[in-house]
Amino acid sequence: MALLRDNIRRVSSADGGVVLDLRRGTMFRLNPLGSEILDRLERGEALPDIANQISAEFRVARDVVWADIQDFIDSLELHGVLDPSTRER
């Protein structure tokens, strides 16, 4: 799955997380769910599994969760946080 680029550092907390792009000097804040999604990706979990778990946990339709996760991943790729060449769909 999508991996963080080499120039990216991140910190997670109960309140979410922060992603720092060392090359550009930019910072992105993540809400708790966004931070959890990145944690799961870094542990090697597949996007479909993550979507299924979030759908069940929050009782939201899987297709809605899937679309939101895809948008989140697209945004991280657009801002250079994730390496798009490692993405699975």
C-alpha positions as a Markdown table, in Angstrom:
| # | Residue | x | y | z |
|---|---|---|---|---|
| 1 | Met | 0.0 | 0.0 | 0.0 |
| 2 | Ala | 0.9 | 3.6 | -0.2 |
| 3 | Leu | 4.0 | 4.4 | 1.9 |
| 4 | Leu | 5.2 | 7.7 | 3.3 |
| 5 | Arg | 7.8 | 9.4 | 1.2 |
| 6 | Asp | 11.3 | 9.6 | 2.6 |
| 7 | Asn | 11.1 | 13.3 | 3.4 |
| 8 | Ile | 7.9 | 12.8 | 5.5 |
| 9 | Arg | 7.8 | 12.5 | 9.3 |
| 10 | Arg | 4.7 | 12.0 | 11.4 |
| 11 | Val | 3.5 | 12.0 | 14.9 |
| 12 | Ser | 0.2 | 10.5 | 16.2 |
| 13 | Ser | -1.7 | 11.2 | 19.4 |
| 14 | Ala | -5.2 | 10.7 | 20.7 |
| 15 | Asp | -6.2 | 14.0 | 19.1 |
| 16 | Gly | -5.0 | 13.0 | 15.6 |
| 17 | Gly | -1.6 | 13.6 | 14.2 |
| 18 | Val | 0.8 | 15.9 | 12.4 |
| 19 | Val | 2.6 | 15.1 | 9.1 |
| 20 | Leu | 5.8 | 17.2 | 8.4 |
| 21 | Asp | 7.3 | 17.5 | 4.9 |
| 22 | Leu | 11.0 | 18.1 | 5.7 |
| 23 | Arg | 11.8 | 19.1 | 2.1 |
| 24 | Arg | 9.2 | 21.8 | 1.8 |
| 25 | Gly | 8.8 | 22.7 | 5.4 |
| 26 | Thr | 5.1 | 22.2 | 5.3 |
| 27 | Met | 2.9 | 20.6 | 8.0 |
| 28 | Phe | -0.4 | 18.9 | 7.8 |
| 29 | Arg | -2.8 | 18.1 | 10.6 |
| 30 | Leu | -4.7 | 14.9 | 10.7 |
| 31 | Asn | -7.9 | 14.1 | 12.6 |
| 32 | Pro | -7.9 | 11.0 | 14.7 |
| 33 | Leu | -9.4 | 8.8 | 12.0 |
| 34 | Gly | -7.0 | 10.1 | 9.4 |
| 35 | Ser | -4.1 | 9.3 | 11.7 |
| 36 | Glu | -5.5 | 5.8 | 12.4 |
| 37 | Ile | -5.8 | 5.1 | 8.6 |
| 38 | Leu | -2.1 | 6.0 | 8.2 |
| 39 | Asp | -1.2 | 3.9 | 11.2 |
| 40 | Arg | -3.0 | 0.9 | 9.6 |
| 41 | Leu | -1.4 | 1.5 | 6.2 |
| 42 | Glu | 2.1 | 1.6 | 7.8 |
| 43 | Arg | 1.3 | -1.8 | 9.5 |
| 44 | Gly | 0.5 | -3.2 | 6.1 |
| 45 | Glu | -3.2 | -3.4 | 6.3 |
| 46 | Ala | -5.0 | -3.3 | 2.9 |
| 47 | Leu | -7.4 | -0.4 | 2.1 |
| 48 | Pro | -10.4 | -2.7 | 1.6 |
| 49 | Asp | -9.9 | -4.2 | 5.1 |
| 50 | Ile | -9.5 | -0.7 | 6.6 |
| 51 | Ala | -12.7 | 0.4 | 4.9 |
| 52 | Asn | -14.6 | -2.6 | 6.1 |
| 53 | Gln | -13.5 | -2.1 | 9.7 |
| 54 | Ile | -14.3 | 1.6 | 9.7 |
| 55 | Ser | -17.7 | 0.9 | 8.1 |
| 56 | Ala | -18.6 | -1.6 | 10.8 |
| 57 | Glu | -17.2 | 0.5 | 13.7 |
| 58 | Phe | -19.0 | 3.7 | 12.7 |
| 59 | Arg | -22.1 | 2.0 | 11.1 |
| 60 | Val | -21.5 | 3.9 | 7.8 |
| 61 | Ala | -22.1 | 2.3 | 4.4 |
| 62 | Arg | -19.0 | 0.8 | 3.1 |
| 63 | Asp | -19.2 | 2.6 | -0.2 |
| 64 | Val | -19.3 | 5.9 | 1.6 |
| 65 | Val | -16.3 | 5.0 | 3.7 |
| 66 | Trp | -14.4 | 3.7 | 0.7 |
| 67 | Ala | -15.0 | 7.0 | -1.2 |
| 68 | Asp | -13.8 | 9.0 | 1.8 |
| 69 | Ile | -10.7 | 6.9 | 2.2 |
| 70 | Gln | -9.9 | 7.2 | -1.5 |
| 71 | Asp | -10.3 | 11.0 | -1.3 |
| 72 | Phe | -8.0 | 11.1 | 1.8 |
| 73 | Ile | -5.3 | 9.0 | 0.0 |
| 74 | Asp | -5.6 | 11.2 | -3.2 |
| 75 | Ser | -5.1 | 14.3 | -1.1 |
| 76 | Leu | -2.0 | 12.9 | 0.7 |
| 77 | Glu | -0.6 | 11.9 | -2.7 |
| 78 | Leu | -1.4 | 15.3 | -4.2 |
| 79 | His | 0.5 | 17.0 | -1.3 |
| 80 | Gly | 3.5 | 14.7 | -1.7 |
| 81 | Val | 3.0 | 12.8 | 1.6 |
| 82 | Leu | 2.4 | 9.4 | 0.1 |
| 83 | Asp | 4.3 | 7.8 | -2.8 |
| 84 | Pro | 1.6 | 7.1 | -5.5 |
| 85 | Ser | 3.8 | 4.4 | -7.1 |
| 86 | Thr | 3.2 | 2.2 | -4.0 |
| 87 | Arg | -0.6 | 2.5 | -4.1 |
| 88 | Glu | -3.0 | -0.4 | -4.4 |
| 89 | Arg | -6.7 | 0.1 | -5.3 |
